Amino acid sequence: MDGPIQTAREDFVPLSNEEIDAFFDDLDKDKDGYVTFDELEAKLQESHKELAPVPQKHHLTHPARRDLEKNNGHAGDGLHAFLCRLMPDCGSRMSRNEFVNHVKHWEVPSQKQTDSKAQDEEDAAHERRIPRRRRLRAYWAVHGPNILFMAFVVALQIGMGVWQLVKYVQSPLARAALGWGVVLAKASAGVIYPTLFFMLLSMSRHFSTFLRRSYIISKFINWDLSQAFHIKMSICGLFFASLHAIGHLTGSFLYGSRPAQQDDVERLLGADAVPRPYIRYVRSLPGWSGIVSLGLFWTISLLSMPFIRKRIYEIFQLGHLLMFPMIALLCAHGTEALLQFPMLGYWLAFPALLVIFERSWRFIRGFMSVPARAKTLQDDETMVITCKHPRGQDWHYSAGQYILLQIPQLSFFQWHLFTISACRGNILQVHIKFDGDWTNKLREVLPEDEDIWVGIDGPFGAPAQRFYDYNYSIIVGGGIGITPFSAILTDLEEKFSDQRDPWEERRQSRSFSRPGSSRHSSRAPSESRKVSEVPKHANPERRVDFHWTVREKNNLLWFSELLNRAIEGAGPLAKHGNLELNIDTHITAKRKNISTHVFRYLLDSYRTKAAPYSALTGLKQPSHFGRPNFDDILQRHFDELVRSGCTEKKVGVFYCGAAVVGEILADKCHTLTVEARGMGLKIQYDFLIEVFG
């Protein structure tokens, strides 16, 4: 049905009388106590310019929409038709009381309901209202596994450091020959062993991709924050490496070079070690290799400072190449085994080989470019790069993974991470938001709709394998974080179009020798089981609820075609795959002007038979304004299950975003599961955080 009015949500809060009065005053320019059609039209034109500064084909002011409606029997003036639905008897005028009563029927949400700051405060207040025991449980559900992993790393560092400390404190010969400086140096070295091990291991994307197949390991290690973890390990390593050097250079070397200590040095290091002046300590393999490697470590760290990394990214990347001679020197550092068994080389061997292999392979991939095309989307804030397999083969990927992308026109040395947003056959797409120096240069350098060449390394990261473990799923994404879900949606489309059942394929894959893997080609092998072949009783009803939160409505244009196609395809998917697909978009930016706020909502609600998509966003489903109340959303989901007579169901709640919302979701999942048990139902809500990274 044509019209500007949406059905109110259960948590709907309407405009207050004060807000409607403010809307009236904003429209009544001549202050005669009436709102006329001309005043309404003038304010709409003003607000429309703010809401849609660049007209798109779905906007009422765009010729494409006017022509579409005209060709389908409408007047051809979408803006005029829209205004006539707002004011009966186009051209009449309304008094304040008439206007207030009329606007109440529009069911526009209150401006306070779209205030993100107020919603943040409400989220925080809601969290504080949760009893302490439940709050701790929710906090642990979000942060606990990562805390345990960091506790393990810190315990290993402390354990190795204390072991070395005690060992040399209890060695009177070492202290007599080299003084207390050797105790400081070796205790610091004990901390360095696991620190450098994890620092290098966090750089290996192939290793993390392999371990992501295990949900248990991925739950404890936050791979999405591997860069932050790498920085922490680097700072810790640099600090203790400097302490190690201070302990030797100003302690053991100085103390052990004194004539009075030469007899003790001989007993500790052997007759060939004396006489041993200070310079001999420095010129020894452990001495000069340690000094040079520490210098390289400091150089890499200084070149990694944010102001250098952001301004001269190539210097940052080239500076990291110094890690290879640094690793070699560190491995050679203890090979003379002057004081103990050379452990550092053994700690570094495995992660160093992984990093060397990956960086070498990435360098080679830089010369193996693939053809691609770049296109800036309608929102003028995002670019989509479409890559084609050079040999026409299918790309091998898993929904939710990412690639490293190199654009030689910008820099041969820069590789940046982007989640795969779509992959069909030999075509792969990534969406890039313009929000940095490198991404902003894309607009200037890359030609529109012309062939370019790009480097690709990957894919890496977590396949969305857990998604297919649940017949019912609730997925929460925000901003460009939609890309993992778009990959899942594309994956669903591709498989259902091939008459394949992804849930059934997932179940079959768990019985194979690689139980955690859902890696596949974007096309099915001929022997894959088809949807039509799955017995009805073995293919229970599936439901996927997706909530996408964006700040501005233009962000919805990133995947408008995909989302509209999903809405259109919900019927066929439900028919063939027994799938119910619900997509909700939430726009969180608040409009300070009351008229702009009202028109934004009404324009999003307005659709006609000729143009059945929003006059604001271009989407066929309505958008919600304001931060979603996930506590109410999950409660409604649970109530619907109970009303439908469901007695047993596992629901996966997938989330990636702010911790405070994650804690609310985790707490709600637990309380709903407990509530179901109290009702004698086997309904369970599993909370899964950051599984897509």
N, C-alpha and C positions, 0 to 999 in steps of 0.2 A: 504494500500500500504506500502511495506517495504521502510524504509528510515529514515534519520536523521533530516529532516527539518520539523519544525512546521510552521503553518500559523501565520504570525505576528499579534500581537494585534494592535488595533487602536492607543494605546498610545506607540507603539513600537519605541525605539530609537536604531538604529543599531550601531555596532562597528564603531568607527571613523577610519580614515586612520592611525592615530598615534597608535591606539590600535592594528590594524592589523599588522603594522610594528613591534610593540613590540612583537607580537605573532610570527612573522617570525624570529626575532632575537633570541627568546627563543628556537625555533626549530632548527635553523641553528647552530648546535654545532661546526662544523668545519669551519664556517665563510667563506665558498666558494661562497656565494651568491646564493645558491640553497637549497631548502628543499627536502630531499629525503624521500622515503617510510620508510627506516630504522630509520631516525631521527624522523619522525612522530610517528612511533611505539614505540620507546624508550621513547618519552615524554608522550605518552598516558599511557604506563605502569607505569611511575612515577606518573602521575596525578591520575591514577586509584587506586593506593595504598593509596593515600591521601583521595580520595573520598570514597573508599570502603575498609577500612583496614581489615574488616572481610567479606569475600565473602558470599553473599546471593544467593539464587537460581535464582534470576532474573538478577544477574550481568553477564557480558559477560565472565568473567574468571571462573565462577562456572561450574563444570562438568554437573550439572543438566540442565542448559540452553544449553550447547553444545550438550548434548545427545538428548534433545528435538528437537533441530533444525536438527540434523543429522538424526533422525528418521522420520523427515518430509521433507526429500529431500534436505536439505541444506548441506553445506560443513561440518558442525559440528564444525567449528572454528568461533564462533561469533565475536571474536575480529578482526580476519583477514577480515571477510566480512564487518564489520563496517568500517575498515580502507580503504577498496577498494571503499566504497561509498564516502569516504572523498577525495581520490585521484584517478582520473581516470587512467586507465592503471596501475594497481598496480605495483609498482616498478619504475615508472617514477620519474622524478624530476621536480621541478618548480622554475622558477626565481622569484624575488621579485614581479615584476609587474604581472606576471601570477598568483602568489599566492594571491596577494591582490584582483585581480578581481574574483578569484575563491571563496575566503572566503566571499566576499560580498553576494554571492548567498546563503550562509548558513543561512543568516538572524539571526545572533546571536545578542542578545541585548548588548548594551554598558555596560561596567563595572560600569559606573556611575549610570546606571539605577538600579543596584542591591545594591547600597551603602545605607544601612539603615540610616546611620548618615546623609547623604545628603537628604534622604527622610524625616527624622525628621525635618531637617531645612526647607525643602520645605513645609511640613505640617504647621510648625509654621509661615512661610512666607505667606502661603495661608490664614491662619487664620487672620494674620495682614492685609491682603488686603481686607478682608471682611469689609464693612462699619460698623461703630461703633454700629448703631442701630441693624443691623442683628447679629453682634457679641454678643451683649448683649442678644438678643433673643435666640441664640444658646447656650450661656453659661447658661441661665436660664433653657432651655430645659433639659440640662444635670444635672445641680447642683441645680436648683431652688427648686424642691420639698423637697430635703434633707435639704436645707437651711431653708425652712419653718418649717420643723419638729424640727431641732435644735433650731430655734428661739422660737418655742413653749416650748421646754424643758427649755431653758434658761429663758424665760419669767416666767415660772412657778416657777423656782428656785428663781428668783429675787422677784417675787410677794410674795411668802411665806416668804422669808427672810425679806423683807421690812415690811410685816404685823406683824411679830413677833418683829421686831425692833421698830416700832411705838407703838405697844401695851405696851412694857415695858418702853420705853422712857416716855410714858404718864402715867406710874404707879408710882407715888411718893412713895407709901408705899414699893413697891418692891425695888426701888433704895435706900430708906432709910435703909432697912434691909440688903440688900445684895450688895449694891454698883453698880457701872457701869459694873462690871464683869458679872452680870446676863443679862444685855442688850446684850453684846457680845455673851454670851453662847446661849441665846434664839434666837437671830438673825441667828446665825450659825445653830441652830437646825431647823429653818424654811427652810433653804436651803437643809438641810440633808433629810428632808421628801421625796420630789420628787426625789432627787438624788438616794437614796437607792432604791426607788420604781423602777426606770428605770434600775438601775444597776442589780437588781435581775431579772426583767422582761426580760432583754436582754439575760439571760441565759436559758430561757425556749424555747426549740425548738418546742415543741408541740403547744405552743401558737402562735409562729411566723408562723408555718405551717398553722394553722387555719386562721390567718389573711391574709396570702398570697393568700387566695382564692379571696380576694377583690383586684382587680387591682389598685383601687384608693388609698387604704391604702398602698399597696406595692410600689406605685409610690412615696409616701412621705417618707416612711421609707426604708432605704437601708439595707435590711436584710443581704446582702452579706458583709457588714462592721459591723455586730453586735458585733464582737469581739473588733474592734477598738472603737466602741461606749461604750462597757462595760468597756474598759480600761479608757476611758475619764471620765466616771461616777465614776469609782473607785478612780481615782486620785482626782477628785473633792470632793467625799465623804470623803476620808481620810483627805484632807486638812481642810474641815469645821468641821469634827469630832474632829480633833486636836485643832482647834480654840475653839470649844465648851468646850473641856476639860480644855484648858487654862483659858477660861473665868470663869469656876467654881473653879478649883484647885488653881489658883493664884489670883482670884478675889472674887467671891461671897462667897466661903467657908472661905477664909481668912478674908474678911470684916465682914461676918455674925457671925464669932466666937468671935469678939471683945466684951468685957463686955458692952461698950457703946451702942451697937446695939441690945442688948437682948430684950429690950422693943419693938423695932420695929419688931424683929423676932417673938416675941410672938403675936403681932397684925397680922402679915402676915401668920404665920404657926399654931398658936394656943398655948394654955397654955402648952400642953404636949411637945412642941418642945423646950422648954428652961429648964434649961441652955443648950446651944448647942456649945460645943467646936469643934475645927477643926476635931478631930478624929471621932466625931459623924456624921459629914457630910459624911466623907469617908466610915464609916461602915454602913450607911443607904443603903437601896436597890438601890435607884438611884445612890448613890456614888460608891459602889463597882461593881455593874453591869456595869456602864459606863466605869470604869477604866479597867475592865477585857475585855469587848467587844472591847474597843479601842486597847488594847494590842493584841487581836486576829486579829483585822483588820490590824494592822501594820505587824503582823507575816505573814498573808496571802499575803499581798502586797510585802513584802521582798522575800518570797518564789516564787513570780510570776515574779521576775526580769528576763530579757532575759537570762542572763548568767546561771541562775539556771534552768530555764525552758528548755533550749536547752541541758544542760549537764546532768541534773538529772530530767527527766520529771516526774518520780514517786513521787519525793519530791514535785514538783509543784502540782500534782494531789492530793496527800494526804493532802497537806497544805490547799487545798480548802475545805476539809471536815470540817475544823474548822469553816466554815461559819455557820454550823448548830447550834452549841452552841452560836455563835455570834448573830445569828438571835433571838434565844430564849432569850438571855440576853437583847437584844435591845427591844424586845416586853415587857419584864418585867420592863424595865428601868423606864418608866413613870407611872407604875400602881398605885403608891401611890398618884398620882395627887396632889403633894405638891403645885405646882404653877398654873397648868392649866389642862384642860382635856387631858388625855393620848392619843395623836394622832398617835405616831410613830407605835404602834402596829397595828393600822388600816391601815396605809399606807403599812406596810410590810406583812400583813396577806395573801392577794391574791397571790402576786408573790412568797412569801416564800412557800406557800402550793404547788404551781406549781413546783417549783424547787425541793422541798423535794420529791414529788411524782415521778418526772422524774428521779432523781438520784437514788431513791430506786428501781424503775423499771429497770434502767440500771444495777444496781448491780445484780439484779435477772437475767437479761438477760445474764450476764456474765457466769452464770452457765447453761444456756440453749443454748449450742453451737450447730452449724449446720455444717454438713460435707462440705468440700471444697477442692479444688485443686489449687495449685499455679504453674504458668508457666512464665518464663522470655521470653519476646518477642525477635525478631531477632535484634532489635536495641540495646539490652543489656542495655537499660536505663529504661525499663518499665516492670512491672510485672502485669499480669492479674490474678485475683483471682476469680474463678468460684465457686459459692455457690449453693448448692442444698437444697431445702426445706426438712426438716427432715421427714415430713409426706407425702411428695409427692404432696402437694397441690400447687396451683398456688400462686406465690408472688403477692401481691397487691401493686401497685406502680403507679406513674404517671411519664411520661417522663420528665426529667429535675430535678428530686428529687435526694437527696443524703442519704446516711446511715452513721451511726457511726460504725466503724469496730474495733473489738478487736482481737488481735492475742495473745492467752495465752502463746505461746512459747516465745514471746518477753516480754510481761508484762500483768498481769491480770488487772492492773489499767489504762492502756492507751487505750483511745478510740480516733480514728482519723476519720475525715470527708472525704468521697470520693463520688463523683457523680456516680450514677448508669449509667454505659455505655451501658448495654444491659440487657434485661429481657425477657425471653421466657418461658412461662409456669412456671415450678418449678425450672428453672435455672436463676440465677442472677449473673451478672459480674460487677466487678469494675477494673479499670486500675490505677495502682500506679506508679508514676514516682519516680525514685531513686534520691532524691535531699535533703535528710536530714539524721540525725543519725538513726532515727527509720526506715525510708524506706530503707536505705542502709543495715541495719541489716537483712532485709527480705531475701536478697540473701544468707546470711550466715546461717540463722536459718531454713528457710522453705525448705523442700525437694522438688525436681522437680517431678511433675506428681505422687505424692503420696498423699493419703488421709490425710487431716489435719482437725482440728476443729477450728472454729472461732466464735466469738460473734458478733451479729448484732442487732443494735437498730435503729429503724426508719421504713419506710422512712420519711424524713423531707424535708422541702424546698418548692420551687415553682414548681408546675406542669406546664408544658409548654402549659397551656390551651389557652393562648393568641395566640399561633401559629396557632391553628385550627380556630381562628376567622377570618383569612385572607385567601382568595383563592390564593393570590399572597404574597409571603414572600421573604425577603432577610435577611439571617442570617450571621452574622460575628462572627467568633470565632478565638481564638488564642491558640497555644500550647495545653496543656492538657485540655484547655477549650473546646476542641472538644467533650468531653464526653457528655454534654447535647444534642448536636446535634446527636451524635451516638445513643443516647437513642431514639430520635425522629425518626431517620431513621429506627432503629429496630422496633419501634412502627408501623411505616408505613408498613414495610414489613410484620409484624405479622398480621395486620388488613387486608391488601390487600390479603394476602394468605388465610385468612378466609372469603374473599369476603365481607368485611365490609368497610364502608365509615366513616373514623374518623371525617371528617368535618360535615357530617350529624349527627353523634352521638353527636358532640359538640353542634350543633344547638338544638338537642332534649334535651340535658342536661340543657340548659339555660331556658327551659320551665318548669323544675321540681322545686321542693321546694328548692333545693340547686343550685341556678343559677350560682354560681361561681365555682362549683366543676366539675372537669373532672376526678375524681379518678375512677379507674377501675381495674379489674383483667386483666392480660396479655392475657386472653382468653375471647372470647365473650360469654355472655349469649345467650341462644338459641333464645331468642326473638329479638336480635339485628337486625337492618335493614341491609340487604346485599347490596353491591355495585350494583350487577346485578339488584336489585329491584328498584334502584333509577332512576326515569325518567330522560331522557337525558336533557330535558329542565330545570329540577330542580337541575342538577349537573353540574354547569358551569366549564369551564376550570380552572385548578389549575397550579400554577407554583411556584417552590421553588428554589431560587438561594442561594447556600452556598459558602462562602469564608472562607477558613481555612488558617491561617497564622502561619507558624512554622519557627524556626530559622534554623534548620538543616534538611536535607532530611531524616535522619534516624527517625525523629519523625513521618514521614508519615507512618511508618511501624506499628504504634499502631493499626490502623484500616484499613490497606490496603485491607484485605479481605472484610470488610464491604463496603468500598468505591468502590472496583472493582465489587462487587455484585450489588451495587446500579447502577453503570454504565450499567452493563449487564441487570439489571431489569428495566431500564428506559423505554424501549419499552413496555414490558408487563404492567407496571404500567400505562403508558400513555394510553394503550389500554383499560385496565379494569377500571382505576380510573380517566382517563382524566387528568393525572398529567405529567407536564414537570419538570424534575429534572436536575438542572445544578450544578455541583460541581467544584469549582476552588480551587486549592491549591497554596499557595504562599510561597516560600522559601526565607527568608530575609537575611541570612548570606552572607557576601561578601567574595569572594576569591581574595586574593591580587595578586596571580600569574595569569597573563593573560591567560596562557595555561590551567591552572586548571579551570579557569572561562569558557573558550570556551568549553573544553571537558565536563564540567558538563552539559552545556546546550545541547550539541550534544548527549550525552549519554541518557539524559532524553527524547530526541526526538526520539531516535532510537527504532524501533519496527519491527518485522517480522511477517509473517502470522503464523509461528510456535509458536512464543512467542510474542503475541500482547500486551505486557506490557513494561513499561519503563525499559531500562537497568540500570537506576540509582535508581529510587524509587520503582519500582515494581507495579506502578499504571497504569491503562489503560488510564486514562486521562492525558494530559500533565500538568506539573507544570509551574507556572510562577515564575520568579526570581526577587526579589526585593519587596519592600513594595507596596501593591496595592494602586492605586489612586482611592479612593472611590468616589471622586467627579465625575470623568469620568465614573466610573462603574454605578452610579445611573443615570447619564445623558443618557448613552446608553440604560439603562433599560427603561427609560421614552420614548426615541425616538422610541424604538421598539414597545412600547404600542401604540404610536401615529400612526406609520406606519401600524400597524395591524388593524387600524380602531377602536380601543377601545375608547369609549366615557365616560365610567364610571367604576372606579375600585378603591378599597382601598388596598394599599400595606403596609404590616407591615415590618418595618426595625428593626430587633432585633440586639442589639449590647451589647457587654461586653468587655471593654478594656480601653486603655488610654483615658484620658479625651479630649485631643486635637483632636483625631480622632473622638470621639463622637460629639464634637462641629461642626466639618466639616460635619458629617452625618446629624446632627440635622438641620444645616443651609440649606443643600442641600434638605432635605425633605421639608422644608418650601418653598424654592424658586421654587421647581418643582410643588408643590401644587398651588402656586400663578401663575406660568406660565401656568398650565393647566386651571385655571379659566379664565385667559386672552384669552385663545384659545376657551373658551366656553365648556370645557371638565370637567367632574366631576371625575377627577383622583386625588386621595389624598394619600400622603405618610405619614404614621404615624411612628414616631420615638419612639422606646421603648428600654430603656437601662436597662441592668442587670435584666432581667426577669427570668433567669434560676437558679440563685444562690442556 
